Amino acid sequence: MITFLRGKISFLNENSIELDVSGVGYKCIVSLNTSKFYSDKVNDEIMILTYHHINETTQALFGFFEKEEKDMFELLISVSGVGPKTAIQFFSSASAYDISSYIKSGEVKALTSIPGIGPKTAKRIIVDIKEKITSISDDDIPNEEVVSENSNYKDAIDALLVLGYSRKDIINCINQLTSEFKSIETPELIKKVLNQIGK
């Protein structure tokens, strides 16, 4: 089972990323959110989280820029009638946090706005995985105001996301650190966040 890849982006569009991993090419099907995240990293080396889908006739890799997206994807494909190609479309329409909120709140209409999801499937998703999703409230969604206008913070977030840490944990740590330091360079910030998360 391939759970992540590290390599150089050789091709990227809205639906897929191709990585050169030690001379071997891997194609990952991705959401628009993930494609946008890596859009300025073509020819750069990255790490991408993956889900390796295998059935009787085919296999495919699906790629994710953050752990929350991958975790939600795996929950969605556990629902009867939701295949991986349908599940990946969720993240071209909304974030993992938004989708979690829709499901916890039973918002059928919001789910049916996603291509390929009708009312019956939306209701089945809510029934099947609502209790498997950690409850999300306004307090659970990280406040990005402190980091949104600082390129050092954005670079640190991007680097930590590809290491598999959750956006919520990263931003919460950065918010705590910025209350102690008015200015901090990216490498030092990454080191401090890693130390904080590891406590």
Secondary structure by P-SEA (a helix, b strand, c coil): cccccccccccccccbbbbbcccbbbbbbccaaaaaaacccccccbbbbbbbbbcccbbbbbbbccaaaaaaaaaaaacccccaaaaaaccccccaaaaaaaaaacccccccccccccaaaaaaaaacccccccccccccccccccccccaaaaaaaaaaaaacccaaaaaaaaaaaaaacccccaaaaaaaaaaaaac
